[in-house]
Amino acid sequence: MKSTWARIFEYNNDLAVTQLKNLYSVPSFFETLGFDRIEALHSNFIAWLLDNQHLGQGKNDNAMTRFLDVVVKNNYAQNAMVIDKDFINAVASRSMIIKEVHVDKEVTYKDKENNHRIDLIVTCDININNIDKELVVYIENKVCAPETFNKKANINQTQIYYEQYYSENAGQIQLFVFLSPSEDAECDCDKFIRITYKDLLLYVLEPMVVLPSINERDRMFIREYIRALGAQVLKNQGMGFVMAITNEERIAFSQIYEKYKLLFRDSFAAKISDQYKNSSPQTINKWKKLLEELDLNFLDNPDELLVAFWDNNSSFIINAIDLSDDSRRETLLKMIADVSKDRTKYSLSYKDNHYETNKSHLASELVKAYIAINNLSDSPKDIERLKTFFSGIREPFIIQSQPGKDKLFDQIKIGESSIWIPNGVWGQGTRHFEKLLKKARDINGLTID
């Protein structure tokens, strides 16, 4: 058995590891800004991509044409819709001319039950066999969430959209597309053609980015977006996941994982042992049992070198696990996510009372403290004073009307009214969180540790 030092030395000097690390050494612009897993960013990029007639080699071979290639290909595999044969032939032969493209984003449709909002509607004026036609593509995009089920209407999202927009008498070629990172993503309406971000990467983005005809600004934008789809670099982004990656990179990650998986697992066990060695017997027993499921041991004296290796390579290791075929992949990722959670506690004392909270809910506890210390009511004057004091941290901060996603906000009662404070946006070390801590020190009568 090689020593820990020898195993890590081999890993550090592995050419395949070095090449992948160099590729992912710098985060994409989107990841740096924290936008790379936000659904709206991806919808906006796709809108730009399909609407950009300069991304290609003319009006019959461009990003929109290649996107339609993918839709037709997947429809053949899924048998989702009956598509006009002349249209299929024109797409395949590149004889279809796309005269104009118009993209509408977040299109709202209201009925008696709810407001519905499909992500993208792409309308194209096309010419097939010297005949002008209208093509409409309805796209529902899902990045970090499954399809929404409408409880009031007792129907799934895609079925609502299909019933609303499809018409045999529309005089259009209509296509319905469900876009997701996962090949296993479920879509309730069988008329929606399922495509993945991997499809988008392989058949649209990669062919486009190498074309000599596109300008350098667009080329750089596409390259940054391709990077954003792949493995994440920044550790403060949370677990994340790979949305799409080239086959070559996927194979490289898999091979590295197979070669070093024992080192990865041993370092993870050392990290867990080091993090929880002084915890309660119940917590230690919990982690002992979880590690036993992976044929690993909880260590009373974890190897400091293995702990340091995990701390400095965890982001790369997580990506390798995520892209592996390991039968225990899901178990590993779930355990890593649990270990990686920021469990820092903050103690607040004011008016002879003591409160303890975690990072997510610190903002709302600070607002409660300010309200209590200053005896504020729900009068317009006091609400304005509250808003003024906490201004400049982030927007929105204090919300007076109930937000759509309640779980992302803490509700605070003030007088006979309520306000809402965001709870899931306070990343450790981020600019917003530092501003929040600075503001906490400005609250007279409050002690925070």
N, C-alpha and C positions, 0 to 999 in steps of 0.2 A: 504494500500500500504506500503510495507516494505521500510525502508530508504535505501539510497545508500550504507551506511556502512553495513547494514544487508545483502543486496543482495550480495555484494562482499565477505563478511565473509562466507556466505554459499558456494559460488563458490570456495573460497580458501581452504575450508575444505571438499570439495566433494571428496570422495575416487576415483571415476571414473576419475575425472579431474587429481588428483594426479598421478594415475597410468599411464595415457596417457602422462602426462608431464614428468614423469620419463623415459618412453620409448623413448621420443623424446628430452630429456634434452641435449644430446650430438649429434652434427651432425656427419654424416658418413664421412669417409675419403674423399670420392668423393665430398661431399658438401663443406667440409672445403677448398678443393683445387679449388672449383668453377667449377667442371667438371660435376656435377650431371645432368645437363640438356643439355649437349653437345652431339649431335647425334653420333659423332665419338667414344666417350667413350663407348656408349651402343653397337655399332657395334663391337668394339674390345672385349668387355666382352662376347658377344654372340659367337664370333669367338673362344675365349678361352674355353667357356663352351662346345660348340659342338665338339671341337677338342680334349677335354680332356677325354681320354678313361678310366681314373681312377675314374671318377665321376659316379659310379654306382656299379652294382653287377656282372659285366662281360661284355662280348662282345655282349650279347643280351638283356641287360637291363642297360642302361646308360643314360646320359643326351641327347644324340642324339636320342635314341629310344623314350624317353619321349617327346621330341620336335616333333617327327614325329607323336606320339599319338595325340597331339594337332592339328597338320595340318590335319590329317585324320578326326578327330572329327569335326573340323570347316568346312571341305570340305563337309561332309554329310549335315551340316546345310545350307550351301550356294550353294551346287550343282555347284561348280566352274569348276572342272576338272573330267575327267574320269580317275580313278586311277586303276592300275593293281590290280585285286582282290587277287592274290597270295601275293602281297606286303602287302595289308591291313591285310590279315589274319595272315601273318608272324609278323607284327608289334603288332597286338592285342594279339597273342598267345606267344609273345616273342621267337619265333622260328627262327627269322631272326638273323643272325650273322653279326655284323659289323666288318669287318677285318681291315679297315683303313679309316681314315677321313682326308681330306685335305681342308683347308679353304683359299680362296683368297679374299682379301679385296679391296674395291674401284677399281673394275675391269673396265678398260677403253675400250670403243669401239668407234672407229671413223668412221664417214661417211661423205658424202659431205656437210651435213647441220651443224652438231655439234659434239662435243665430248660427249659421254654418259658414265656414271659411275655408275654401279649398286653396292650396298653396300657390299653384300656378295655372293659368289658362294661356296657352300659346296658340295664337291664331295666325295662320299663314295663307297668303294668296299664292297659289301654285298654278303651274301650267303643265298638263299632261296630254300628250298627243295633240297639241295646239288647242286644247280646251282649258279654259280658266275654271279653277275650282277653289273652294275654301276648305282648308284643313284646320281642325281644332283639336289640340291635345290637352287633356285635363290631367294635371300631375298632382298627386298627393305625396308629399315628401315626409319621411319619418327618419329621424336620426337617433334620438335617445329614448324613444317611446314607442309602444305598440299602437296599433290602430285604436282610435277612440270609440268607445261604445256610448251612444246617446241613451241615457236611462229613461228620460221622459218619453222619447219617441220609440224606445225599445228597438233600436236598430243601429247597426254599425255605420261608421262614418262613410266608408266607400259606397255602401248601398244607398245612402242618402244622396250622395253626389251623383251617382249613376241615374237614379230615378229623377233627380232634378234636371240634369243637363242632357240626357240622351233623348234623341227624337229621331224616328225613322224618316220623318218628313222635313228634316232640317235643311236638306239639300247640301249637306256638308260631309266630309270624311271626318268621323269623330273617333278619337282614340282616348282610352282611359289608362293611365299609367300610375303604378304604385312603386315608388322609389325608396329603397332601404339599404343600409349597409349589409344586412344579413340575407343569405340565400334562403334561410328558413323562415323569414318574416311572414306572418300570416296576414292575409287580406280577405275580408269576408265576401266582398262582391267578386264573383268569378269572372266578371267582364273586365276587371282591371288587369292589365298586363304587368306582371311583376318584373322589375329590373333592379339591379344592384349598383352600388357605387363602384364595384369592381368592373362591371360592364362599362360604366361611364369612363373609368380610367383606361381600360385596355382598348376600347373601340372608338373613343371620342378624344380624350385628352392627350394620350400618348401620340396618336397619329397627327394631331393638330400641332403639338408643341415643336415638332421637328420640321414643319413646313417652312421653306425659305421665304414664302410669300407673306407671312404674318410679321407685324412690326415687333420690335424688341420689347416694347412696353407690355404688349399682350402676351408675348412669350414668357416674360418674367412673371406676370400675374398667374399664368397657367401653371408654371413650375412651382410657385409658392403654394398654389392650391393643391397640387399633387402631393407636395410634402405634408400639407395639413391633413390629408386623408390618411397618411401613413402612421408610423409609430410615433408616439409623443416623446418629447425630450424633457420638458420641464417637469420636475417632481411636484411642484405645487399645483399642478393641474388636476390632481386626484388620479384615480385609476385610469379613466378613459378607456378607449379601445381602438383597435385599428379598423378604420372604415374601409380602406382599400389599399392594396399594396401590389407591386409588380410580382409576377411569379418568381423571378430571379431572387428578389429580396426575401420572399416568403420561404423559398427553398434554403437560402443562406441562413436565415434565422432558425429553421427547423434543424438543419445540420449542426449548428452551433449548440442548440439545446440538447440534442442527442449526445453530443460529445462531452458537454459540461453539466449535464442535469444533476449528477450527484454532487458536484461542487455547489451548484445553485441551491439544491435542497438542504445541504449541510449548512450553508451560510444562512439560509432562512431559519432553520432550527436554532442556530446560534443566536440570531437576532431575537427570536421569540423568547428564548431562554434568558437572554440578557435583559430584555424589556420587562419581563414578568417575574424575575427571580425573587424579588422582594414583595410580591403581591400576596394576597390572602391564600390560604390552602385551597379554597374553592376555585379560585382563578387558576392557580398552578395546576390543579387536577384537570380542569377544563382543557387547558392547553396540552397537557400530557396526553389526554385521550385523542385530541385532534391530531397531534403529531404521530401518534401510534397508527392512525389510519393511513398515514403516508410512509409507514415503516421508519419513522424518525423518533429520536429520543429528546426529552426535555433535559437540559444539561444544568447541573448545579454550578459548574464552573465553565461557562461557554468560552470558546476560543476567541480572544479579542481580535485576532487577525481575520477570522471569518466574519465577525460582526462588522468590522471596518470594511471588508470586501462587500458585504451586503449594502451597507450605507452608501457606498460610492458607486455601486453598479446596479442598484435595485431597479432603476427605470429601464435599463437595457434588459435586465433579466425578466422583468414583467412582460416586456414586449416579446421576448423569446418564448415565454410560457404561453402567452396569448396566441401566438402563431403556431404552436406545436400541436401534435396529434396525441399528446399525453392523455391517457384515459382518466387521469385525475386532475386534468386542467382546471375544470370549474371549481373543484374543491380548493386547489392551490390559490386561484385568483380570489376566491371568497375569503380565505384566511389572510391573504396579503392585504386585502381591502380593510379587513378588521384591524390588523396590526397598524396600518398606515393612518388610521383615523386620529385626528388631533383631539386629544382628551384633556387639554389644558383647562383647568378650572380657575375661575375668577371669583374672588370674595369681595362683596360690596357691603359696606357698613354706613348707615345713616339713620338719624332720628332714633338711636338706641336699638336699631334692628340690624340683623345680619342676614345676608342672602348669598347664595352660591349659584353660579351659572357657568355654562360652557361658552365657547367662542360664538356659536351660532346665535345664541339668544342674549349675548351681552348688550347689543344695541338696544333692544327693547327694555332690558333691565335698567340701563342708564336713563332712558326716557322716563321710566316709572320713578326712578330716584329723583330726577329733576322735578317732576310733577309733585311728588310728595314733599320734598324739601321746600318748594316754593308755593305750596298749597294752591296749585292751579286748578281752575275749573274748565268747563267746555265753552266758556264765553269766547267770542271772536277775538277779543283782546288777548286773552291768555293763550289761545291756540296760536296766534300770530307770534307771541313772545316765544313760545315753544319752538316754532318753526325757525325763527330768527336765530335762536341759540344754537340749534343743530344744523344750520345751513352750512354748506361748503364741504360736507362729508362725502355725500354722493347723492345723486338724483335717480329715482325718487327715494326719499327717506321717510318722511311722515306723510301718510296717505289718509285722507279723510273719508273716502268712499270705499266700500268693500272691494278688494281686488279680485280678479277672476280666479287666480290660483292661490287659494287660501293657505295651503301648506307652506308656501314660500314666504309667508308673513306672520308675525305675531300680533294678535289683537290686544289692544290695551283699552280698558274702560276709563274714561275721564268724564266725570259728572254723569250725565244721561246719554253721552255719546261714546263713540269708539274711534280709535285711530289704529292704523296698521303700520308695522315696522318690518322691513325685509330681514329675513333670518338666515339665508343661505348664501350670502355673498361676501362673507368676511374672511377671505383667505389669509392664513397666517403670513405676515410680512408684506401684505399688499398695501398699496397706497391708501385705499379706503380704510383698511383696518388700523393703520397707523394714525390716520386722522381721527378715527373714533377714539382710540386710546388717549390721544392728545386732548380731545374734547372732554373726556372723562375727568382729566386733571383740572379742568376749569369749573367743575361743579362744586361750588362752595358747600361744605357740610357733608361731602362724600369722601370716604376712604376706599380705595380699591387696591387689592393685592393679587 
